[in-house]
Structure formats: C-alpha cells, structure tokens
C-alpha cells in the first residue's frame, strides 16, 4: 500500500513538472476536511466548505479537547491539519508539535530548535510567529532567528535548513512562508531596525536560494523590469526606487515583508505587501520611499515584478502595507474580474485587478479614518492612485518635534496582520479591525546596526466620539467599497477570522472569547472564553467524520503591549485620568489550543473511526493521493 | 538638522560607574512582575524617599537637568509643568522602550512596568540593565532585554527616561503626554548635540 502510494505520488510529481503550482499544496488545500495552509487556501480567503457546524447548531458548540503549548507570550497563526496529523506551532522558541488526531491527539513528534535568545531582543513587538507551512511531505518553519527549516512531516526529521537573515542587524522572522511551485518564499521582519526588506525564494528540494527581490534599491536587486513592470498601467521606469530616496537612506529604509502571502497558480503570481520605510521620522527620508508600503505581484518562478502599487507614498504614520491580499473572482459591473482585496493599515480597503494591478476601489473601512480625504481615482490625474493627505494630520507637514494629534487610525492601523475572511456565499469580507487613534511626534534619530531605529513617539487611544471600544468586526463589500455591518468590540480584534459554508463566521477577541456570528447579519450565535486572549487565527477541519473548530489562545503581540495596561486619551483634558479598559483586567498570559465540536458523533458513521497505529498523513517526500485522507466525508 | 529632546553626555560617565556599583546587586527582585501586583509606591504628602532609599528632592541643576544631593538624576516640576528632561524622557521612552514595556511605563503582557521598577531598583542597577541588557530564559520565561549601551537614541537620553519613569512611578503626573513643559535650555541642547553627534 505504501509502495503503491509512493509510486503514484512520484508520478504525480513528475507530471507536474510543467505546471507552476505546487501540486502538494493545491492537492492538500483542495480537501475541505483539512487546513493545509495558514491562510486556508492560496487565495487567503480563510473560507471552509465545511457545514456540519452551521448557524442553526453553532449555539451548541462545546470544547472537545485542548492542548497547552508550554509557551507563554503571543500566539499568532494557527494549527495545520494534513490527513490525521495536526501541526501546532508556538512563538519563540518556535516549537512544533505533531498531534495524531486519530489517536486522541497523541504527540507523534516534537521539534524544538536551538536558537540564541538574543534574537528576542531585536523582535520589536513580542516573539510572535504566524505558523508553519506544508509542502511535498515537509513541514516548513521559518524561525525567529531567520533559520528556515524543512522537517519530514511524518517524523520531524530535519531535511535541510538554511539561514535567511542576520539577527545581529535586526533581521528576524515572524511570518509564515509560502510554498509555490518548486520553491518556498520567505520574508523578513525588522522595519523598526532599519532592515532592508526583501523576499527570498528557496528551492523546496534542498533549501538552495533561487531568487531574491529587495523592496528598495537598484532595479536589478528589486527584480524590476523598467519596461515591463507596471505601476497603475504604466511602465515603472528606470531607478524608480533610487529616485525616491535621498542619498543612501534606502539601504536602511525598511520595506520589510512580514505579512501574509497569497498566490494565484493560474497567473503564477505571488502577492504580498511591504512595510514601513525607516525611520518613523518622515523628515529624515524625503521622497516617496519606494517601494515601501507597496502591494507587489511577482512571478513565482523568477521573482520578476509584474506590477506594484504604492498605497502610502512617504509614510508619516507607520502604516505598514503588509496585510493579506485576498484573491477572489467576482463580478464588477457585470463583468467577471480577477480581484485582489487588501485591508491596509492606513484605513483604506483596496480592490484591484490582480492580473494588471488596476486600481478599482479604495475606500475607508472605518469611518474614523481621517488622515486622508481619499485616493485620486482619475487615471488622467498626475496624482492617480495617491491618497490626499489632510494637512492637520500630516506629521511631515507639521514637522519634527511637533505633536500631531487626533490622527486616525493609530500606527497599528485600522487593521494589522490579523487576517480577514471571505465567503463566496455572501460575497462579503469579514474583517477584524482596530478602532484606535493617536498623537504622533517625529524626531531625529541616529542609526545603529541591530538597534531600534524608530524616531517618533506616539500615544494611542480609542477612536473619539465613537462607542468607546478599541475595535470593530465588520462585514465589507469590496466591490461597492462599503461596510455592510459593524460589531463594536471593547478591544482591537487581533484574531484572524474564519468563514464557513455553514453560514457562520468565527473570530477571537483579546479578552479570550471565541465568537461565532451569523454570516448574513452579524448576530452573535456563540461565545466561549478561552484561557487567554486570542490573537491567533480560527481554523476548521474534519476528523473521524466530524467537524471541529480550533484556535490558539495566548495574549501578546503588539496588542498585548499597547493594551495591557489600557489606554488613556491625553486630549481628554486634565482630570480624565484612568482612561479605558485595561486588557490586564480580563486575561493573562497563556499558550493553549482549544478545539470545539458539536455534541454527538457528527453526521458521519465514521465518527468513531478506529484509532490507527500510525497516522495516515502524507509520507515523506510525497503528496498524498486524492481521497487518501481517512477523515474525508 | 537640530536635535530636540534632551541631553546626555553626563550619562556616559554614569554608565561607566554603573556596572561597577551594580556588581553587588545579585539576584535581588529588581524586576517586578508586569501585573497589577506592582502598584506604584504611595508616597505620602511631602515624603521624598523612595522604597529604594533614593531621595528624589532636587538639589541642583547642571546642564539643564536636575540632580539630588547624591548626584542622581531627579525632577523638579512646577505644578503641572514638567521640567524639560521629563518631557524628553517621555518622548524617548515612547520611541525606544514602549514597544516592549507598554505605554507610560505601565508594562505589557510580558515586560515589567518600569515606572515601578525605578522605585524599587537602584539607579545604577537600572543603568546597568539598560546598558548591558538582561536575560530571563528558562522553561517558563523567554524574556530578553537588549543592551542599549551603543544606541545613542537611548544613551543620550537615558537619564531623561529615568526621571520620566520616576515621575510616573510617583504618580507626579498622569499618564499620557505631559500637558506643559519647561523650555529647553541652551545647555541641554548643547549636551544633546554633543552626545548625538559624538
């Protein structure tokens, strides 16, 4: 049986040589019973076809089992499920556990890398890690210290490892990786340390470097073709980045790549966004600072840039552009379009044609957003695609050593990395958001390699004249550019959403609640308070014929830093001391996976499937054949 | 361009002294847990001695910054107007420290509330930890504070950050940006420029 399977898989791999996509990822993400990639699918929709748990019965949800990771601090990302194995990761020290779902969650193997704890000192905002990836029978982990390691998915044995960055100069990793084609694409963190952002592709077979594309600098190092790389329908031209910086500032100019990655196998394009330009003091870096704050579309095989769109030229507020790009095929004005939807930190939700980079929609997804009066949508305008900056909230125009007050959103953005979900049943996006504003004062800083390079001080507080909370969970129409409904939340919603065919949307809250809401109306259907605040992303899978919902608890991350002691509004005037809700009044550190189920055996006879001695998950170096997953249906 | 903020050349001298003096500190409770347990010290009206034994009474000003009789940086506010070093410390704290230690010295989910640490910890111990860093890595903790001794954005302002935290720990000013501040003195500016460009 095993031999046969291996033979079939080899044939599959051989036949796929001419195809661009990574067959194993496409195969595994194509099985609704699994959660085979952090983002749910290559398109980053975080949508599941599973519907055992639905809007009529989700109120009966209960905890099925739980698992402590043994690590405190912020738990972002979520577990994968491939076949009968669940892979759970942790923040630094980036442990990985393989749990046998067919054998009561027994730990099949665990992996704990040796990392120099000094790396923690150069991680700006907690030791978070947004999870492992699966490809070709391997679990691929990109550790805090930028070690990229490929493990045998069945045994945990190290197949290869390679260093992708240098923590001594502030280069670290918090993001997951994207397996695409025969490569795995990785980013880098460290925008607050003057790190020069880039993405690097490594060959899945042996970890050798395939290509590297910087966010800033000479065209050749950015893998940009002056004639054929497009920006809003026009060629990008020569030296587009160098011309947008003063002197050599681009070398320590940020544009890091710590967000999510999506992939369109048909177009063979990888999509991601770049982070803030360094420093946070805009006066120290005149120019548009290209290509920080940019949506990038690149060929997965070569890294060559197909198109760019810079959302926030010459950032003045730390609005990193790294949030996820969600790929959907929808009708616009009656015409089917290949769309890319992106909820940026800057408070604007963008809808673009993902083939050409044409800008279709750019609208505020929180009415509080005030730094811009909107994006110039006239293709004939010289400011086409640029946001109009409101002078009052321009930290550049107000200048160094001036405190600009009342800017919305705050530096953490209307949304940070916490990913949204899309349901093709409702054609709505479900977006976890922040509802926080700030005062921002930039000032001069010196650069020291491996040291923070910030150059601004800021105070954050809940959006004034609103509901007093620091977050919302919204439903967004990406074609109309409108909020459909909005649920106020006491704290920023820092958990990735999940939408399912059961007409339910799930998300976690910083107090620790897992919430289920009606996908149409937003009506709350269920909540359960987990042991710690949730900044992880909700996922779902089927095991033994029964649907489960899983989420990591473990408060931390940027949310845990900013909100632990609560916020105050310095503009409330004298006497308004004490301010707003403190997260520390609601939750504590933790590190736990909680898995939910409906009572009973599920709707399949296989609910009590006999426990296998070895989990029937993908074997070493092979893609499991279709239908091999024992838990299907 | 001109720097604003505050001064620091003197801090460099103190840094030299810091590690020597701090050698004896051993394993004492210098870093309280970042929770509601570490309440600010409740100084009675007129009381000027902190739990760590430091008298916060300002004695003299040098180069635009206040010191107590023992030569340790302290503050001298004028009602709700903070001295310039406190304001400078507010600004630098929120650029360099708050990404771990939370806003206003209040602590985060994992890093201690420094506004309390400075009440219980000796000034020289504080300086040593900022200069050299601190590690608490074991089965239950992964806490690592970087060494800032070579970072001018921190070192040129470390005494300002210190007095800002004193002000916060003693609840002398409320959370948030100080509403009013004294003017920046030419001496202060001169020291700052010397430190940042030195």
Interface residues (C-beta under 8 A of the other chain):
Chain A: X70 X71 X72 X73 X74 X91 X92 X93 X117 X118 X120 X121 X122 X124 X125 X126 X127 X192 X280 X283 X400 X401 X403 X439 X441 X443 X444 X445 X446 X448 X451 X452 X453 X454 X455 X456 X457 X458 X459 X460 X533 X555 X556 X560 X561 X562 X564 X565 X566 X567 X568 X569 X570 X574 X577 X579 X583 X584 X585 X588 X589
Chain B: X1 X2 X3 X4 X5 X34 X35 X36 X80 X90 X91 X92 X93 X94 X95 X96 X98 X99 X100 X102 X103 X104 X106 X107 X108 X109 X110 X111 X113 X133 X135 X137 X139 X140 X141 X142 X143 X144 X145 X146 X147 X148 X150 X151 X152 X153 X154 X174 X175 X176 X177 X179 X196
